[in-house]
Amino acid sequence: MHNKKIYLLVGICLVFLIAKSADAIVINEIMYAPSDDWGGTYNEWIELYNNEANDIDITGWKLYENNQDYGLTLIQGGMVIPINEYVVIADNSSGFLLDYPNFNGTLINSKLSLNNVGEFICIRDSSLTSIDCVNYSKSWGADGNGNTLEKIDPNKGNTKDNWNESKVYGGTPGMKNSVSSTDSEQNPTAEPKIILISVNVIGNRPSVNSINISPDYYDAEGFQIMPNAGENKEITISAVIGDDDSIDDIASVTATINSNEIELLKKETINEYEAIYEGKINMSFYDLSGTYTAEVKAVDNSSLEQINTTEFNYLELLAVDISSGQINFGSLITGINNTLTGDNGLTIRNMGNIISNIEISGTDLTNDKGIINISNLQYKFGASSFAPLLNTPTIADINLGYGESSYTNMNLKLYIPTGTEKGDYTGSITMTAIAD
């Protein structure tokens, strides 16, 4: 790459160097919104072309963006653009050469800041006379799709009709524009060949114009579905289906979630070419939380089909159910333990779709004559060891998994201290589900 000339500019607006004719140097190609394949935001560039019949010295020239000159000057001396040659002004010369390793023209390193919506850029000579100006817009094309804006005819003005999106992906820096209308020298012995083209259009493919998932739990972007504790969740899928032949040409519409396919039926006709189709599908309360894809497929009477997808979030649900809201140890005498196990104890069931633990606490058992401290009541889950209940909340690490039927037994053991006054005593246990 020894034949590449690289100049350095400081800032955003460029200071070029010269010209002899107002039609000599033209803005020929613009990469104002490069895609990631072509360096992204910081690899914008502009190509100049010498349209004169002689070399042009551009000492003292400047590039203005929206009539703003930031007072930039070339670090090196003057610059000459040879006849029919190109100069590229790049935001990042190193990145530019990585993307265009075969570029052999003159390269100026600058700090461009081209507006993706569009802006007015202008080349002016040392007397600030405008040489060539372009007021481009993203409506002209090349809006972030990896192509450039190319001038069709360098001898004509800068109206939209004289600019087009490049036919070559990444543009043609340092070369003749792919949309150029100027003819190269033809071989006088070559004769044009005509190829006839024919096609039989048999119809239009149906379209899935939009998909909606409900009920939407949050007023936020995307669809958020909250499971029902211990129950199935009915989800409604609706889609706007179109067919340019006629909506009556639609043969079937289906939706698929988690490999479960359902039929969507026509609910409302919007017009001759569009209708709303709707169906319902159930998800279990224990289905994993996360992002799910809903795929909608429309098929017409010619077996042409179209598929579209959308995503929704099945939210986390933390919920447990306790088999009883009351425990009665019956009549006890002092100085002994009484244990409630199995069916006589409590059953804790996970009603959600994430692993659950329990935060547990209790109040002392009291009546008007005395108190039985809550620590005399012990508990255990499954095969764990008994632990005393406390007035302050304690986390029971039960790791209760989720599923169609996920539960654990809670066994209770109550000791009545010797000397406890006779009578009925009452207290309470508080249990709260917490995420693992």
N, C-alpha and C positions, 0 to 999 in steps of 0.2 A: 504494500500500500504506500510505496514511496512516492507515487505520483499524485497522491491526494494532497491538496493544499488546505490547511486548516488555519483559520484566523480566529482570534478571540475577541469577543465583545463583552463589556461589563454592563449588566443591568437588563432591562426589558426592551427598550426601543433601540434599534440598531443605528449605528452611524456607518454608512457606506462610504464609498469614495466615487463619483463622477458621471458625466455623459455629454454627448454632443447633440443629441436629437431627442426631442420629446417623445418620439415613438420607438426609441432605440431599445430601452430596457423595459420589459413587461413583467408583471407578476404572473407567473405561468402555472403554478401549482401550489395548493395549500393543504397541509395536514393539520387541521385545527382540532380534531377530536380523535386521536389515535386510540385504537383498541389495545387491550393488554398484549395481543400478539405483536404489536408494533411499538412497544415501549410504554404504553399508557400515557397518563396525564403529562408527564415530564419529558415527552419526546416529540413535541410539536415542531413543525418546520415549514418554511416557505421557500419556494424555488423561483429564482429570477432567470430570465432568458434574454440573450442579446439578439434582438430581432433586426439589427442594423446590418449594413453591408460592410462594416469595418469594426475593428476592435474598439471597445469603449472603456475609457478610464472613468471610474466612479468615485474618485477622491472627493471627500466632503459630503457625500450623499447621506441621507438619513431615511430610516423607516419609521413612520408614525402609526400609532395605534389610537384610533378615535381622536385624532388631531393632537395627541399628547406626545411631546418630545422630551425624553428624560435626559437629554444632554450627553448621550453616549458617544464615545470616539473610539476608533480602531487603535489598538495598542501598536500594531505594526503599521508600515507605511501604506502607500497607495495600492490600489487594486485595479486590475484591468480584466474585463470580461471579453474574451475573444469572440469573434463572429460565430454565430450559431452555437454558442456554448452556454453552460448553465452554472449558476451559483446557488448553493443551498444554505440557508440560514437556519441553524438547528438549535433547539433549546438545550440539547445534550449531545455534543458531537461524538462522544465515546459511545453512547447508547445508539446513536444513529448509525455509526459504522458497524456495530454489532448486528443491527437489523438489515443493513444494506452493505454487505461486505464487498460487493462488486462496484460500488460507486467510485468513480474516478474523477469527478469534477472538483470544483473549488468548494470548500466547506468552511462556513463561518460559525463559530460557537457563540451562542447568545443566551439570553434568558427570556424567551418569548412567553407571553401570557395571553394566548388567543382565546377569545370567548367562544364557548361551545354553542351559544345561541346565535352568534353572529356579531360582526363588528366592522368598522370602517378602517381599512389599512391603506397606507399611501406611501409611495416612494417620492421623495423630493430631492432636488439637486442642491448644490451648495448655496444657491441663491434662494432656496426654499420654494422654487417653482415645482409644482406637482408634475411628475413624469408619468406615473400610472397609479390609479387608485381603484380599489375594489371594496364594495360594501356587501360582503357575502352574508348569507343566512343559512341556518341549518336546513331550511326548506329546500335549499339547492341540492342537498344530498350529503353523503359521506359523514353522517352524524353518528360517529362512534362505531361504525361497522367494519373498520379496517381499510376502507378506501379513502381516497383523497378527492378534493375538488380540482379538476383539470380545465384549463382554458382550451376551448375548441379551436379557435382561430386567433393566433397572436396579432393578426392585422386588424382585428375588430375590437369593439369596446368591451366593457365589463358588465353588460346586462346579464340577467339570469340565463337568457337564451344562448349566450356564448360560453357558458360553463356547464360542466356535467360531472357526474360521479365517475371516477376512474373505472375502466373495465378490468384493470389489473389489481389484484389484492395487494394492498400496501403502496399503490401508486407507482410512478415511474420517475423518481428523482434522477437528474442527470441524463435523461433520455427523452425522446419525442413522446408527447402525451398520447395515451392510449385512445383518447377521444378526438384526436387532432383531425381536422378536416383538410389539412394541406397534404397534397399528394407527393409521395416520393417519386423519384425518377423511375419511369417504367421501362421495362425491356421492350423495345419496339417490335420484337418478333413474337412476343407473348400475346395470345388471344384470350379474351375472357371466356370462362366456362360458366354455363348456367345450369344450376341444379334445381329441379322442381321439388317443392315440399308440399305434402298433403297430410291431412289428419282428419280422423272421424271422431267428432266429439259426441259421446253417447249419453252424456248427462252430467249433473253436478253431484259431487260428493256431499252427503249431509254434514251438518256442523253442530258441535256442542258449544254454544255461545257463552254460557255461564253455568256455574254450579253453586248451589247454596246448601249449607249444612245447618240444621237447627235441632234442638234449641241451643242458641249461642249464649253461653253463661256469662261472658265478660263483654263489656262494650269496648273492645279493643280490636286491633287488626287481626285478621284470621278468625277461625272458628274454634271456640273453646267449649268442650262438652264435659259436664260434670256427671260422674256416675251416680246412680241411686244406691244407697246403702242396702246391701242384701237383696237387691232386685235387679232385673234387667233394665237397661236404659233404651227407650225407643228413640231412634234417630231418624229424622226426616231428611231425605235427599231430594232436592228439586233441581231441575236443569232446564234451561232455555235451549230448545232444539230448533235448528233451522234447516230448510231445504229450498234451494233456489228454484227447483222445479215446482214443488208444492209441498206443504206440510203433510198432505195426504199421501205423499210418496214414502213417508217413514213407516218401515215395517215393524221395528222393535227398538226399544230403548232399555238398557240394563245398567245396573250399578253394581260394583263389586268392592267390598271391604273385607279384609282378612280372608280372602278366598271365598267369601260368601256372596253369591250373586242373587240379586233380586230384580224383578221387572218393575220398571217405572211406567206408569200409566198417564195418558194425557189428562191433565187437570184443567187447563185453560188454553184456548186458542187466542193468540195475540193478534195475528193477521194471517193472510193467505200463506205466508212462508215461515211463520214461527209459532211455536206453542210451548207451554210449560208442562213438563212431565214430572211426576212425583211418585215416590215410594218410601216405604219405612223398613228399617232393619234394626234388630236388637243387638246390643252389646251387654255382656255380663258385668256385674259389679266388680268381679275379680279380674277382669281383663287388664293387662298391664297398662300403666299410664305411659303416655308418650305420644309421638306423632304418627298418625295413621293417614293412609292415602285412599281417597275415594275415586274410583275410576268409572267414568260414564261412557258408554258406547252406544252410538246411534247407527242403525242399519236401515238402508232404504230397500225398495222393492227390486232393485238391480243388484242387491248384495254388496253395494258399496257401503263402506263404513267409515266412521270417524270416532276417535277416542280422545277424550280430554280428562284431565285429573285435577283434583284439588286436595289440600291437606287439612286436617283438623287435629287439635290436641285433645286427647282423652286425659283429663286432669287426675291428679292424685286424690284419693279418698281415704281418709283416716277415720275409721269408725269401728266400734265394737258393740256387741250386744251381751247383756247379762241375763241369765235364765230366770232370775227372780229378783224382785225388789224388796224382799223381806226374808229374814232368817230368824227362826224360833228354835232355841236350844231346849225348850220345854222346861220341866222342873228338875233342878239339880241340887245336890247337897254340897256342902263346902268341902274343900280339900281334895277334890278329884278333878280329872280332865274329862271332858266330853268332846268327842270328835265327830264332825259331820263330813262324810266322804261320799264320793260317787253321786248318786241321784239326790242324796240329802244335802250335798254342798251346792256350789255354784258352778255354772258352765259359762265360760267366756268365749264368744265366737267373733272372729274377724269378719266384719261386714264390708271391708274396703278392699283396696287393691295394692296396699303396701304393707310391709312387715310392721307389726305393732307391738309395743311394750305397754305396761300399765304403770301409772303413777297412783299410789295407794296411801291412804291415811285413814285415821279413825278418831272418834270421840269417846271419851270415857263413858262407861255404863253407869247410869245414876238413877236414884230415886230420892224421895224426901228423907231417907234415913242414912244413905251412905253412897259410896262410890266404888266401882270396880275399875281399876286402871285399865285402859285399853290395851296395854302391853300384855295383859293376861289372855288376850285373844290372839292366837297365832294363825298364820295362813301359809299355804304352799300351793304352787301351781304344778300340776303334773307330778313328776318324780323328784322335784326339788325338795330341799329340807324346809321344815317349818321355820318361820321367822315371826317375831312379835310385831304386831301393829303398833304404829307410833302416831302421836298427834300431828307430827309434821310429815308432809308428803315424802314418800320413798319410792324410788323407781324399782319396779319388779322387772327384771330382764328376762321376759318370757319368750321373746322372739317369735311371736305368733304369726305364722305365715298366712298367706292369702290363698283362697281357692274356693271351689264350690261349697265345701264344708270344712272349714278350718276352725278348730276350737281346742280349748284346754280346760281341764277341771280345776276348780279352786277348792281345796279342802280347808276346813276351819277346825281349830281346837281351842276350847275355852276352859280355863282353870278358874275355879271359884276359891279365893283365898279363905283359909280357916278364920273364923270370927266375923265373916261377912254377915251383916244384918239380913234377916229374912225380908222378902218382898220382891216385887217385879222391878227389873232394871232394864233400861233402854239406852241405846246409843246408836251410832251409825258408822258406816264405812263409805268412804268416797273413793271412786276409781275413775281415772281419766285415761283415755287412750293417748299415747304419744308415739311419734315415729321412732323407728329403731335407729 
